[in-house]
Amino acid sequence: MPRIKALSALAILAVLISAGSVGSQDPYRARSDAESAEFAQPISAPEEGSSYNSYQVTDPAAVQVPAPITPGSDSAVVEPLPVEPIASVVQPEQPVAAIERAPNVHLAAVTTPAAPTPEVTATEDAPLVSAAERRLFATVPEEIEGYFDLFMYVSKSSRGPLGQRMFVFQRDADGKVLPYAEWRVSTGREKVEMHHEKRIRTTTPEGIFMLDADRFHERYWSRTWDNAPMHYAMFYDLKNNGNASGLAIHAAMGKNKVRRLGKRDSAGCVRLSPANAKELFFKIKNTTKGRVPSFAVNENGSTDRWGKVEKTADGTLMLQDGYRAVLLVENFDGRDEVVGPVVAYTN
């Protein structure tokens, strides 16, 4: 019996030693490790001619698909796709202006022309502009109105909806007069003041004025007023007792003067903001050159201020080279004509 037990112990020991020689005490794990070892691939790149390597990216077989566009790659050259002959939306072959003028043939086949839109009158759109336009064309004589293409109306009133404003109108290619701009101004203080021990009236005269084409200055300083800047100066074509007037439309220079636009503040000139003065200066200078009437001059050498013109013996208007621009200045506040804003003014 002891002999049988000894043989059994030896047999068990032999089995254990045999299992350990495989590398694991678990027979299932030993089998799994053996199978993994059979199919495992090295991490390093295999030698040439070896089988599949899971860590190496291989190029797939060529497929007929568009080549991808690689952002930022200078070497990638991608052929553009064929484009239909229709102009590209991003960059049309025709200039924009030409496209706008070209008729839309697709719409023309299915639509009918729209009925003409009724004109919106100035009264419906802007009562101030309408009032200024009525005053302007009721005052400028009809016989000279056709010689001008740009019209300016200034109210030198200290109050009211029109007071201290300039309204600009222009004639279009069809001869129709249209509103162009509305700007705040400063006209004369309308006082008698002492200046260098002399009494001076700081008034802006009323009347109809043309502008002197020989006295347009982008930069100008007034000798009368201690070299005060009057940039973008457009002097009146006006004489007083034979002397050229110092009155002009010009820019308000300095923050204080710009802030006071809309109030009487000048020595008699019509001030505009620097930007508006510059715009008006170049608009008149560059777009209104032409032949204009000569305003009459009386026996004292003073220019008529209400549109009376020089004529030849047979009654023909005498014309001169100049700017086809005319200015009307009047002391009218507009409260009797402009209904809307009247409630804001009580005196």
Secondary structure, 3 states (H helix, E strand, C coil): CHHHHHHHHHHHHHHHHHHHHHCCCCHHHHHHHHHHHHHCCCCCCCCCCCCCCCCCCCCCCCCCCCCCCCCCCCCCCCCCCCCCCCCCCCCCCCCHHHHHHCCCHHHHCCCCCCCCCCCCCHHHHCHHHHHHHHHHHHHCCHHHHCCCCEEEEEECCCCCCCCCEEEEEEECCCCCEEEEEEEECECECCCEEEECCEEEECCCCCEEEEEEEEEEECCCEECCCCCEECCCEEEECCEECCEECCCEEEECCCHHHHHCCCCCCECCCEEECHHHHHHHHHHHHHHCEEEEECECECCCCCECCCCCECECCCCCECEEEEECEEEEEECCCCCCCCCHHHHHCCC
